[in-house]
Amino acid sequence: MKIYGDTNSGNCLKVKWVCDRLGLPYTWMPVDIIKQESRTPQFLKLNSAGQVPVADFEDGRTLAQSNAIIRYLARASDLIPSDAFAAAKMDEWLFWEQFSHEPYIANCRFQIVYLGRPASDLDPEKVKRGYAALARMEHELAARRFFVGDALTLADIALLAYTRVAHEGGFRLDGYASVRRWIGEAEKSLRLPASR
């Protein structure tokens, strides 16, 4: 399997982390999105949306969208709850992450890290909604160790990708003790270096 991605992208790192956690063999194919390498005719044959990550399997099939990829790769693993309702709760968080978290926290980080803009230029509405996402996470994590049950699932991996680097997007996590505790536990579970 080849994984096409940018290691600055949380969406791409999700796929890498799942492969590493499950011991799945892969070759990382670096794609520089700032240099428009995801817009070349060759790349667009892999994913006509021109986005990373993309998993390219040995049989010639390809799969895009980070949460779809990790959901496929982790099938029948301990990263997906065996209970059907718990698995659906995990999916609920995966959908929420892409709709109510990533568009704000990741977008602000993109503006600063990729485009070199100052935090003062960030869209105030995106900042407000990013903090709303962090507040919801804090509320949920105050009552539980991980997002679904008492073990790491794909929900945690998906949400960890950009939350652990939220400070790079101008978000302060000082008032989010449960989120900070969870980041540390999730990083430890994935054997990642501490983000701060």
N, CA and C atoms as a LAMMPS dump frame, in Angstrom:
ITEM: TIMESTEP
0
ITEM: NUMBER OF ATOMS
588
ITEM: BOX BOUNDS ff ff ff
-5.0000000000000000e+02 5.0000000000000000e+02
-5.0000000000000000e+02 5.0000000000000000e+02
-5.0000000000000000e+02 5.0000000000000000e+02
ITEM: ATOMS id mol type element x y z
1 1 1 N 0.842 -1.186 0
2 1 2 C 0 0 0
3 1 3 C 0.881 1.241 0
4 2 1 N 0.472 2.226 -0.791
5 2 2 C 1.131 3.523 -0.789
6 2 3 C 0.176 4.537 -0.175
7 3 1 N 0.703 5.396 0.658
8 3 2 C -0.093 6.482 1.22
9 3 3 C 0.492 7.785 0.709
10 4 1 N -0.315 8.518 -0.024
11 4 2 C 0.084 9.826 -0.526
12 4 3 C -0.369 10.863 0.484
13 5 1 N 0.589 11.638 0.993
14 5 2 C 0.205 12.613 2.001
15 5 3 C 1.283 13.624 2.303
16 6 1 N 0.903 14.581 3.11
17 6 2 C 1.767 15.669 3.571
18 6 3 C 1.862 15.536 5.089
19 7 1 N 3.058 15.371 5.617
20 7 2 C 3.204 15.134 7.061
21 7 3 C 2.893 16.363 7.909
22 8 1 N 2.637 17.516 7.287
23 8 2 C 2.153 18.673 8.039
24 8 3 C 0.644 18.633 8.213
25 9 1 N -0.006 17.715 7.509
26 9 2 C -1.469 17.634 7.528
27 9 3 C -1.94 16.622 8.564
28 10 1 N -2.781 17.085 9.479
29 10 2 C -3.356 16.171 10.454
30 10 3 C -4.18 15.079 9.798
31 11 1 N -4.889 15.415 8.731
32 11 2 C -5.686 14.412 8.039
33 11 3 C -4.813 13.288 7.494
34 12 1 N -3.627 13.63 7.01
35 12 2 C -2.696 12.61 6.509
36 12 3 C -2.09 11.823 7.665
37 13 1 N -1.765 12.507 8.752
38 13 2 C -1.156 11.822 9.892
39 13 3 C -2.094 10.798 10.512
40 14 1 N -3.4 11.048 10.475
41 14 2 C -4.359 10.057 10.98
42 14 3 C -4.108 8.698 10.334
43 15 1 N -3.939 8.717 9.027
44 15 2 C -3.747 7.474 8.276
45 15 3 C -2.429 6.825 8.672
46 16 1 N -1.389 7.614 8.766
47 16 2 C -0.079 7.091 9.184
48 16 3 C -0.157 6.476 10.573
49 17 1 N -0.802 7.164 11.499
50 17 2 C -0.9 6.67 12.874
51 17 3 C -1.656 5.353 12.958
52 18 1 N -2.741 5.236 12.192
53 18 2 C -3.506 3.984 12.202
54 18 3 C -2.651 2.852 11.644
55 19 1 N -1.966 3.094 10.546
56 19 2 C -1.082 2.059 9.978
57 19 3 C -0.012 1.657 10.984
58 20 1 N 0.614 2.639 11.599
59 20 2 C 1.671 2.341 12.57
60 20 3 C 1.118 1.588 13.772
61 21 1 N -0.024 2.012 14.281
62 21 2 C -0.63 1.365 15.453
63 21 3 C -1.004 -0.087 15.178
64 22 1 N -1.458 -0.355 13.933
65 22 2 C -1.9 -1.701 13.578
66 22 3 C -0.812 -2.53 12.893
67 23 1 N 0.36 -1.943 12.695
68 23 2 C 1.459 -2.665 12.05
69 23 3 C 1.208 -2.967 10.583
70 24 1 N 0.473 -2.085 9.906
71 24 2 C 0.187 -2.29 8.488
72 24 3 C 1.348 -1.758 7.648
73 25 1 N 1.866 -2.547 6.727
74 25 2 C 2.983 -2.071 5.903
75 25 3 C 2.509 -1.053 4.858
76 26 1 N 3.302 -0.015 4.66
77 26 2 C 2.964 1.009 3.676
78 26 3 C 4.221 1.745 3.253
79 27 1 N 4.125 2.393 2.115
80 27 2 C 5.169 3.299 1.652
81 27 3 C 4.572 4.692 1.642
82 28 1 N 5.244 5.612 2.323
83 28 2 C 4.764 6.994 2.375
84 28 3 C 5.231 7.721 1.121
85 29 1 N 4.294 8.313 0.408
86 29 2 C 4.578 9.053 -0.813
87 29 3 C 4.329 10.534 -0.527
88 30 1 N 5.4 11.313 -0.297
89 30 2 C 5.195 12.719 0.088
90 30 3 C 4.576 13.547 -1.031
91 31 1 N 3.608 14.371 -0.645
92 31 2 C 2.933 15.281 -1.573
93 31 3 C 2.956 16.662 -0.927
94 32 1 N 3.558 17.614 -1.599
95 32 2 C 3.628 18.992 -1.094
96 32 3 C 2.431 19.761 -1.643
97 33 1 N 1.459 20.014 -0.779
98 33 2 C 0.251 20.677 -1.274
99 33 3 C 0.484 22.145 -1.597
100 34 1 N 1.452 22.778 -0.94
101 34 2 C 1.744 24.179 -1.236
102 34 3 C 2.321 24.308 -2.647
103 35 1 N 3.06 23.299 -3.076
104 35 2 C 3.613 23.293 -4.442
105 35 3 C 2.61 22.74 -5.457
106 36 1 N 1.359 22.554 -5.012
107 36 2 C 0.282 22.094 -5.89
108 36 3 C 0.506 20.683 -6.429
109 37 1 N 1.285 19.866 -5.7
110 37 2 C 1.563 18.51 -6.178
111 37 3 C 0.327 17.608 -6.152
112 38 1 N -0.711 18.022 -5.443
113 38 2 C -1.955 17.249 -5.452
114 38 3 C -2.871 17.66 -6.605
115 39 1 N -2.393 18.547 -7.448
116 39 2 C -3.193 19.029 -8.578
117 39 3 C -2.61 18.589 -9.93
118 40 1 N -1.577 17.769 -9.893
119 40 2 C -0.975 17.307 -11.14
120 40 3 C -1.886 16.274 -11.805
121 41 1 N -1.791 16.12 -13.123
122 41 2 C -2.606 15.097 -13.793
123 41 3 C -2.393 13.697 -13.213
124 42 1 N -1.151 13.374 -12.838
125 42 2 C -0.857 12.057 -12.272
126 42 3 C -1.579 11.864 -10.94
127 43 1 N -1.544 12.885 -10.072
128 43 2 C -2.211 12.761 -8.785
129 43 3 C -3.725 12.731 -8.957
130 44 1 N -4.253 13.536 -9.867
131 44 2 C -5.707 13.597 -10.06
132 44 3 C -6.278 12.27 -10.564
133 45 1 N -5.428 11.411 -11.112
134 45 2 C -5.885 10.065 -11.476
135 45 3 C -6.132 9.226 -10.216
136 46 1 N -5.408 9.541 -9.134
137 46 2 C -5.604 8.84 -7.864
138 46 3 C -6.824 9.366 -7.129
139 47 1 N -6.986 10.685 -7.148
140 47 2 C -8.109 11.333 -6.456
141 47 3 C -8.491 12.581 -7.235
142 48 1 N -9.602 12.508 -7.916
143 48 2 C -10.019 13.618 -8.772
144 48 3 C -10.348 14.884 -7.982
145 49 1 N -10.508 14.771 -6.651
146 49 2 C -10.735 15.952 -5.819
147 49 3 C -9.437 16.717 -5.566
148 50 1 N -8.296 16.099 -5.869
149 50 2 C -7.018 16.784 -5.688
150 50 3 C -6.648 17.015 -4.243
151 51 1 N -7.026 16.08 -3.368
152 51 2 C -6.761 16.228 -1.934
153 51 3 C -5.963 15.038 -1.402
154 52 1 N -5.192 15.296 -0.38
155 52 2 C -4.519 14.235 0.366
156 52 3 C -5.248 14.07 1.691
157 53 1 N -5.181 12.886 2.275
158 53 2 C -4.436 11.698 1.88
159 53 3 C -5.183 10.839 0.864
160 54 1 N -4.417 9.957 0.226
161 54 2 C -4.962 8.927 -0.645
162 54 3 C -4.23 7.637 -0.326
163 55 1 N -4.976 6.562 -0.154
164 55 2 C -4.39 5.225 -0.006
165 55 3 C -4.511 4.53 -1.359
166 56 1 N -3.385 4.047 -1.854
167 56 2 C -3.317 3.362 -3.144
168 56 3 C -2.956 1.908 -2.852
169 57 1 N -3.91 1.015 -3.069
170 57 2 C -3.729 -0.389 -2.704
171 57 3 C -3.094 -1.18 -3.841
172 58 1 N -2.511 -2.319 -3.492
173 58 2 C -1.779 -3.137 -4.462
174 58 3 C -2.647 -3.6 -5.617
175 59 1 N -3.953 -3.727 -5.387
176 59 2 C -4.849 -4.207 -6.45
177 59 3 C -5.312 -3.084 -7.381
178 60 1 N -4.763 -1.862 -7.179
179 60 2 C -5.085 -0.749 -8.057
180 60 3 C -6.221 0.136 -7.574
181 61 1 N -6.918 -0.285 -6.519
182 61 2 C -7.985 0.554 -5.981
183 61 3 C -7.38 1.67 -5.137
184 62 1 N -8.069 2.806 -5.113
185 62 2 C -7.634 3.929 -4.283
186 62 3 C -8.798 4.37 -3.396
187 63 1 N -8.439 4.972 -2.283
188 63 2 C -9.436 5.47 -1.339
189 63 3 C -8.96 6.814 -0.807
190 64 1 N -9.852 7.797 -0.82
191 64 2 C -9.543 9.135 -0.317
192 64 3 C -10.417 9.437 0.893
193 65 1 N -10.193 10.607 1.474
194 65 2 C -10.867 11.1 2.675
195 65 3 C -10.347 10.353 3.907
196 66 1 N -9.683 11.094 4.759
197 66 2 C -8.955 10.502 5.89
198 66 3 C -9.808 9.578 6.744
199 67 1 N -11.009 9.993 7.089
200 67 2 C -11.809 9.16 7.988
201 67 3 C -12.334 7.91 7.297
202 68 1 N -12.579 7.987 5.993
203 68 2 C -12.957 6.781 5.247
204 68 3 C -11.777 5.81 5.198
205 69 1 N -10.581 6.344 4.991
206 69 2 C -9.388 5.491 4.917
207 69 3 C -9.15 4.794 6.248
208 70 1 N -9.169 5.557 7.348
209 70 2 C -8.869 4.919 8.633
210 70 3 C -9.965 3.939 9.031
211 71 1 N -11.204 4.25 8.665
212 71 2 C -12.316 3.329 8.971
213 71 3 C -12.102 2.004 8.24
214 72 1 N -11.629 2.065 6.999
215 72 2 C -11.371 0.858 6.217
216 72 3 C -10.159 0.099 6.771
217 73 1 N -9.085 0.808 7.031
218 73 2 C -7.858 0.151 7.488
219 73 3 C -8.034 -0.514 8.847
220 74 1 N -8.86 0.068 9.706
221 74 2 C -9.006 -0.435 11.076
222 74 3 C -10.136 -1.447 11.23
223 75 1 N -10.776 -1.829 10.144
224 75 2 C -11.874 -2.797 10.245
225 75 3 C -11.37 -4.039 10.978
226 76 1 N -12.193 -4.557 11.834
227 76 2 C -11.878 -5.766 12.619
228 76 3 C -10.688 -5.578 13.557
229 77 1 N -10.379 -4.334 13.933
230 77 2 C -9.311 -4.094 14.904
231 77 3 C -9.919 -3.535 16.19
232 78 1 N -9.083 -3.402 17.211
233 78 2 C -9.569 -2.855 18.478
234 78 3 C -9.777 -1.335 18.432
235 79 1 N -9.472 -0.704 17.31
236 79 2 C -9.712 0.733 17.174
237 79 3 C -11.168 1.05 16.832
238 80 1 N -11.941 0.019 16.518
239 80 2 C -13.372 0.174 16.264
240 80 3 C -14.099 -0.692 17.282
241 81 1 N -14.982 -0.117 18.093
242 81 2 C -15.685 -0.917 19.107
243 81 3 C -16.445 -2.086 18.476
244 82 1 N -16.458 -3.207 19.174
245 82 2 C -17.186 -4.377 18.671
246 82 3 C -18.696 -4.208 18.843
247 83 1 N -19.115 -3.431 19.834
248 83 2 C -20.537 -3.161 20.033
249 83 3 C -21.029 -2.213 18.94
250 84 1 N -22.119 -2.568 18.29
251 84 2 C -22.618 -1.793 17.149
252 84 3 C -22.96 -0.355 17.523
253 85 1 N -23.581 -0.154 18.689
254 85 2 C -23.94 1.203 19.078
255 85 3 C -22.691 2.025 19.392
256 86 1 N -21.739 1.434 20.083
257 86 2 C -20.483 2.139 20.378
258 86 3 C -19.75 2.487 19.08
259 87 1 N -19.779 1.581 18.106
260 87 2 C -19.153 1.872 16.808
261 87 3 C -19.863 3.038 16.12
262 88 1 N -21.188 3.088 16.251
263 88 2 C -21.941 4.206 15.68
264 88 3 C -21.605 5.512 16.393
265 89 1 N -21.411 5.465 17.71
266 89 2 C -20.986 6.658 18.457
267 89 3 C -19.614 7.127 17.965
268 90 1 N -18.724 6.173 17.681
269 90 2 C -17.423 6.525 17.126
270 90 3 C -17.604 7.243 15.791
271 91 1 N -18.477 6.694 14.937
272 91 2 C -18.736 7.334 13.651
273 91 3 C -19.33 8.731 13.834
274 92 1 N -20.176 8.884 14.839
275 92 2 C -20.747 10.202 15.135
276 92 3 C -19.626 11.227 15.363
277 93 1 N -18.623 10.829 16.13
278 93 2 C -17.486 11.722 16.378
279 93 3 C -16.664 11.951 15.111
280 94 1 N -16.525 10.924 14.267
281 94 2 C -15.776 11.098 13.013
282 94 3 C -16.46 12.125 12.118
283 95 1 N -17.792 12.059 12.019
284 95 2 C -18.515 13.034 11.212
285 95 3 C -18.409 14.428 11.843
286 96 1 N -18.55 14.504 13.161
287 96 2 C -18.472 15.791 13.85
288 96 3 C -17.096 16.427 13.64
289 97 1 N -16.065 15.595 13.712
290 97 2 C -14.702 16.112 13.544
291 97 3 C -14.544 16.818 12.201
292 98 1 N -15.065 16.241 11.141
293 98 2 C -14.901 16.829 9.816
294 98 3 C -15.81 18.035 9.579
295 99 1 N -16.92 18.119 10.314
296 99 2 C -17.877 19.198 10.083
297 99 3 C -17.761 20.337 11.092
298 100 1 N -17.433 20.031 12.341
299 100 2 C -17.491 21.04 13.404
300 100 3 C -16.168 21.3 14.111
301 101 1 N -15.123 20.611 13.732
302 101 2 C -13.817 20.767 14.373
303 101 3 C -12.767 21.156 13.339
304 102 1 N -12.518 20.282 12.403
305 102 2 C -11.463 20.471 11.404
306 102 3 C -11.612 21.755 10.594
307 103 1 N -12.825 22.147 10.173
308 103 2 C -12.938 23.373 9.371
309 103 3 C -12.501 24.64 10.098
310 104 1 N -12.42 24.583 11.404
311 104 2 C -12.075 25.772 12.181
312 104 3 C -10.654 25.67 12.739
313 105 1 N -10.373 24.643 13.49
314 105 2 C -9.051 24.52 14.099
315 105 3 C -7.988 24.271 13.032
316 106 1 N -8.251 23.348 12.124
317 106 2 C -7.269 23.057 11.075
318 106 3 C -7.132 24.228 10.109
319 107 1 N -8.239 24.896 9.808
320 107 2 C -8.17 26.019 8.875
321 107 3 C -7.339 27.16 9.442
322 108 1 N -7.526 27.46 10.717
323 108 2 C -6.722 28.52 11.341
324 108 3 C -5.243 28.137 11.34
325 109 1 N -4.967 26.86 11.629
326 109 2 C -3.577 26.395 11.594
327 109 3 C -3 26.502 10.186
328 110 1 N -3.779 26.167 9.176
329 110 2 C -3.332 26.264 7.788
330 110 3 C -2.934 27.708 7.458
331 111 1 N -3.756 28.649 7.899
332 111 2 C -3.469 30.062 7.62
333 111 3 C -2.117 30.481 8.2
334 112 1 N -1.824 29.997 9.404
335 112 2 C -0.586 30.398 10.083
336 112 3 C 0.605 29.566 9.612
337 113 1 N 0.468 28.226 9.633
338 113 2 C 1.598 27.335 9.352
339 113 3 C 1.937 27.288 7.865
340 114 1 N 0.937 27.112 7.025
341 114 2 C 1.188 26.97 5.594
342 114 3 C 1.333 28.313 4.88
343 115 1 N 0.465 29.253 5.233
344 115 2 C 0.443 30.521 4.501
345 115 3 C 1.215 31.637 5.195
346 116 1 N 1.669 31.399 6.424
347 116 2 C 2.501 32.368 7.125
348 116 3 C 1.788 33.629 7.571
349 117 1 N 0.48 33.552 7.735
350 117 2 C -0.274 34.729 8.167
351 117 3 C -0.234 34.865 9.685
352 118 1 N -0.3 36.082 10.195
353 118 2 C -0.327 36.256 11.659
354 118 3 C -1.686 35.869 12.232
355 119 1 N -1.685 35.467 13.489
356 119 2 C -2.931 35.08 14.156
357 119 3 C -3.947 36.218 14.145
358 120 1 N -3.47 37.439 14.139
359 120 2 C -4.374 38.589 14.143
360 120 3 C -5.213 38.68 12.86
361 121 1 N -4.792 37.99 11.81
362 121 2 C -5.54 38.002 10.546
363 121 3 C -6.576 36.887 10.439
364 122 1 N -6.67 36.034 11.453
365 122 2 C -7.608 34.92 11.386
366 122 3 C -9.05 35.41 11.401
367 123 1 N -9.907 34.684 10.72
368 123 2 C -11.334 34.986 10.691
369 123 3 C -11.893 34.786 12.108
370 124 1 N -12.421 35.837 12.74
371 124 2 C -12.917 35.717 14.118
372 124 3 C -14.008 34.654 14.276
373 125 1 N -14.821 34.453 13.249
374 125 2 C -15.873 33.439 13.331
375 125 3 C -15.275 32.03 13.369
376 126 1 N -14.217 31.811 12.603
377 126 2 C -13.549 30.5 12.632
378 126 3 C -12.904 30.263 14.002
379 127 1 N -12.313 31.308 14.565
380 127 2 C -11.714 31.189 15.898
381 127 3 C -12.8 30.878 16.93
382 128 1 N -13.9 31.591 16.861
383 128 2 C -15.009 31.369 17.796
384 128 3 C -15.521 29.936 17.704
385 129 1 N -15.694 29.438 16.49
386 129 2 C -16.218 28.074 16.314
387 129 3 C -15.175 27.022 16.697
388 130 1 N -13.899 27.35 16.524
389 130 2 C -12.853 26.442 16.985
390 130 3 C -12.887 26.294 18.5
391 131 1 N -13.041 27.405 19.186
392 131 2 C -13.146 27.342 20.656
393 131 3 C -14.429 26.639 21.1
394 132 1 N -15.497 26.776 20.321
395 132 2 C -16.734 26.051 20.645
396 132 3 C -16.503 24.54 20.536
397 133 1 N -15.741 24.118 19.537
398 133 2 C -15.414 22.7 19.386
399 133 3 C -14.575 22.211 20.566
400 134 1 N -13.601 23.002 20.962
401 134 2 C -12.762 22.63 22.11
402 134 3 C -13.597 22.565 23.392
403 135 1 N -14.549 23.477 23.541
404 135 2 C -15.405 23.468 24.73
405 135 3 C -16.254 22.204 24.774
406 136 1 N -16.767 21.782 23.633
407 136 2 C -17.557 20.546 23.614
408 136 3 C -16.672 19.353 23.969
409 137 1 N -15.465 19.327 23.437
410 137 2 C -14.542 18.238 23.753
411 137 3 C -14.221 18.223 25.243
412 138 1 N -13.981 19.396 25.809
413 138 2 C -13.674 19.494 27.244
414 138 3 C -14.82 18.929 28.074
415 139 1 N -16.031 19.305 27.713
416 139 2 C -17.217 18.824 28.435
417 139 3 C -17.302 17.301 28.371
418 140 1 N -17.125 16.734 27.205
419 140 2 C -17.213 15.28 27.036
420 140 3 C -16.089 14.557 27.773
421 141 1 N -14.88 15.084 27.659
422 141 2 C -13.72 14.404 28.242
423 141 3 C -13.618 14.581 29.751
424 142 1 N -14.36 15.508 30.309
425 142 2 C -14.404 15.64 31.764
426 142 3 C -15.085 14.435 32.391
427 143 1 N -15.903 13.747 31.605
428 143 2 C -16.675 12.609 32.125
429 143 3 C -16.139 11.251 31.684
430 144 1 N -15.17 11.249 30.782
431 144 2 C -14.658 9.953 30.296
432 144 3 C -13.211 10.081 29.849
433 145 1 N -12.54 8.958 29.823
434 145 2 C -11.115 8.937 29.475
435 145 3 C -10.888 9.197 27.991
436 146 1 N -11.666 8.518 27.152
437 146 2 C -11.6 8.688 25.705
438 146 3 C -12.999 9.022 25.198
439 147 1 N -13.15 9.253 23.907
440 147 2 C -14.44 9.698 23.394
441 147 3 C -15.499 8.605 23.365
442 148 1 N -15.098 7.365 23.198
443 148 2 C -16.056 6.257 23.172
444 148 3 C -15.534 5.174 24.109
445 149 1 N -16.186 5.028 25.242
446 149 2 C -15.759 4.008 26.191
447 149 3 C -14.464 4.374 26.887
448 150 1 N -13.736 3.35 27.278
449 150 2 C -12.526 3.55 28.073
450 150 3 C -11.265 3.16 27.308
451 151 1 N -11.356 3.145 25.98
452 151 2 C -10.191 2.756 25.179
453 151 3 C -10.091 3.654 23.95
454 152 1 N -8.897 3.777 23.44
455 152 2 C -8.633 4.559 22.239
456 152 3 C -9.394 3.967 21.057
457 153 1 N -10.081 4.828 20.298
458 153 2 C -10.754 4.414 19.071
459 153 3 C -10.368 5.392 17.959
460 154 1 N -10.907 5.137 16.773
461 154 2 C -10.664 6.05 15.66
462 154 3 C -11.169 7.456 15.952
463 155 1 N -12.17 7.589 16.798
464 155 2 C -12.663 8.918 17.165
465 155 3 C -11.549 9.735 17.806
466 156 1 N -10.782 9.101 18.675
467 156 2 C -9.68 9.802 19.335
468 156 3 C -8.579 10.15 18.34
469 157 1 N -8.259 9.218 17.466
470 157 2 C -7.202 9.471 16.476
471 157 3 C -7.594 10.633 15.58
472 158 1 N -8.84 10.627 15.104
473 158 2 C -9.296 11.699 14.221
474 158 3 C -9.248 13.054 14.92
475 159 1 N -9.715 13.109 16.151
476 159 2 C -9.746 14.384 16.866
477 159 3 C -8.373 14.818 17.369
478 160 1 N -7.501 13.872 17.616
479 160 2 C -6.155 14.203 18.083
480 160 3 C -5.345 14.937 17.026
481 161 1 N -5.551 14.585 15.769
482 161 2 C -4.695 15.071 14.692
483 161 3 C -4.514 16.584 14.702
484 162 1 N -5.598 17.318 14.837
485 162 2 C -5.472 18.778 14.846
486 162 3 C -5.565 19.383 16.239
487 163 1 N -6.151 18.676 17.195
488 163 2 C -6.239 19.24 18.54
489 163 3 C -4.854 19.348 19.173
490 164 1 N -4.013 18.355 18.957
491 164 2 C -2.673 18.368 19.574
492 164 3 C -1.8 19.515 19.059
493 165 1 N -2.142 20.065 17.894
494 165 2 C -1.385 21.188 17.337
495 165 3 C -2.263 22.44 17.216
496 166 1 N -3.334 22.481 17.988
497 166 2 C -4.247 23.635 17.934
498 166 3 C -3.514 24.937 18.25
499 167 1 N -2.506 24.856 19.119
500 167 2 C -1.741 26.062 19.469
501 167 3 C -1.051 26.666 18.242
502 168 1 N -0.739 25.821 17.243
503 168 2 C -0.123 26.334 16.014
504 168 3 C -1.121 27.132 15.187
505 169 1 N -2.395 26.996 15.495
506 169 2 C -3.444 27.765 14.83
507 169 3 C -3.93 28.925 15.671
508 170 1 N -3.215 29.215 16.755
509 170 2 C -3.563 30.345 17.601
510 170 3 C -4.503 30.02 18.748
511 171 1 N -4.841 28.738 18.942
512 171 2 C -5.756 28.348 20.015
513 171 3 C -4.971 28.018 21.283
514 172 1 N -5.412 28.607 22.378
515 172 2 C -4.785 28.346 23.681
516 172 3 C -5.578 27.261 24.393
517 173 1 N -4.865 26.268 24.904
518 173 2 C -5.523 25.153 25.586
519 173 3 C -5.415 25.243 27.107
520 174 1 N -4.994 26.394 27.614
521 174 2 C -4.805 26.555 29.057
522 174 3 C -6.051 26.207 29.863
523 175 1 N -7.215 26.584 29.387
524 175 2 C -8.45 26.359 30.134
525 175 3 C -9.136 25.041 29.831
526 176 1 N -8.416 24.126 29.213
527 176 2 C -9.002 22.853 28.773
528 176 3 C -8.212 21.686 29.355
529 177 1 N -8.304 21.547 30.674
530 177 2 C -7.502 20.537 31.375
531 177 3 C -7.829 19.115 30.916
532 178 1 N -9.091 18.812 30.692
533 178 2 C -9.468 17.467 30.266
534 178 3 C -8.973 17.18 28.859
535 179 1 N -9.025 18.175 27.99
536 179 2 C -8.499 18.005 26.631
537 179 3 C -6.997 17.77 26.68
538 180 1 N -6.285 18.546 27.497
539 180 2 C -4.829 18.374 27.604
540 180 3 C -4.484 17 28.167
541 181 1 N -5.234 16.533 29.163
542 181 2 C -5.006 15.195 29.723
543 181 3 C -5.217 14.133 28.659
544 182 1 N -6.307 14.278 27.895
545 182 2 C -6.624 13.319 26.835
546 182 3 C -5.553 13.32 25.74
547 183 1 N -5.068 14.5 25.348
548 183 2 C -4.004 14.569 24.336
549 183 3 C -2.815 13.724 24.786
550 184 1 N -2.409 13.895 26.041
551 184 2 C -1.273 13.136 26.559
552 184 3 C -1.524 11.637 26.534
553 185 1 N -2.71 11.22 26.943
554 185 2 C -3.028 9.785 26.958
555 185 3 C -3.112 9.215 25.556
556 186 1 N -3.719 9.961 24.644
557 186 2 C -3.837 9.48 23.267
558 186 3 C -2.466 9.406 22.606
559 187 1 N -1.639 10.416 22.824
560 187 2 C -0.283 10.385 22.271
561 187 3 C 0.494 9.187 22.811
562 188 1 N 0.355 8.929 24.097
563 188 2 C 1.04 7.788 24.705
564 188 3 C 0.537 6.475 24.111
565 189 1 N -0.774 6.357 23.919
566 189 2 C -1.349 5.143 23.335
567 189 3 C -0.848 4.899 21.922
568 190 1 N -0.576 5.981 21.204
569 190 2 C -0.096 5.865 19.816
570 190 3 C 1.424 5.911 19.712
571 191 1 N 2.071 6.047 20.868
572 191 2 C 3.54 6.16 20.917
573 191 3 C 4.059 7.342 20.108
574 192 1 N 3.37 8.461 20.257
575 192 2 C 3.77 9.693 19.592
576 192 3 C 4.574 10.548 20.566
577 193 1 N 5.481 11.359 20.06
578 193 2 C 6.163 12.307 20.961
579 193 3 C 5.157 13.318 21.476
580 194 1 N 5.375 13.801 22.676
581 194 2 C 4.478 14.809 23.241
582 194 3 C 4.453 16.037 22.344
583 195 1 N 3.279 16.595 22.135
584 195 2 C 3.131 17.709 21.203
585 195 3 C 3.601 19.027 21.78
586 196 1 N 3.719 19.121 23.101
587 196 2 C 4.188 20.377 23.7
588 196 3 C 5.236 20.129 24.735
